[in-house]
Amino acid sequence: MIAETNKSPVVPRFPQNTSLKRKVQSAKARDRRRELHEQVWRLRSIGLSGLAIAQELGVSKTTVFNYLRSSTFTERRERSDHGLSLLNPYHDYLLSRWNSGNHNTQELFEEIRTCGYIGGYATVARFTRYLKTLRGFKPAKCSKKNASPKVSSSSHRPLTPSRVTALVLRRPELIQPNEREIIAQLQIAHSDLKSVIELAQQFASLVRQRLPEQLDAWLNKAKNSSVSLLRSFAVSLESDYDAVKAGVTMSVSNGPVEGHINRLKMLKRQMYGRAKIDLLERRFLLAS
């Protein structure tokens, strides 16, 4: 199932279907809209005007008037072509022409237009631009021989280091069955990889659930691991043991404070040499 074991680059369908992260974000946005709708009608029931409601909630008057059209929350209609692309039917054709040595975007665009493609040039250009970033691509110069590797197609997303990390550290309740299968295959692939995945998931679990009693046992496992990066990570945690123990014990941290300091430093660097201290002070106040 894991196409990444092939030596040739693998191109996923373009674009990808809606990811789990996007679905979660969409559900949260829907809950916010529903809550805002209820607030609008609650303020309306006590006699406030549309403009007064907009000022009270800090939203635009257009949003308020749209919600006031119906006392019942209206769901947004999803597009019938959601997650699809006009380029999908021509995906295999473009790859075959690309593998035959034709890397000219304009020519490829004209060819699929004669086949019925009704999309724009920018979509095709975005696809060929992605193909040129694949491993081993070498633009042709004077030689007629194409030295670039053949590109194959797959309905699965390629496994990148960042995607594997996200899968391993994702909350168990958010992992899909097909993603569990990918993790299982990764664990079978190599014994060291299995150890890394298990220790990473255990560490994420004890941090999220705040289980300080499991920290010492985890550190011992990590220090005895055959993976040098895990051993060095455990040693670095032990060097600041009290802070790490507090981090997995207490519900409060200095993270928000550090975030504000980092944001203020960024503003300071953006304003360096531009104006006097009064303008920098004004930017700080507006940013807060």
Summary of the structure (lengths in Angstrom):
residues: 288
radius of gyration: 26.8
end to end distance: 49.1
largest distance: 78.0
contacts: 648
relative contact order: 0.08
helix: 62%
strand: 2%
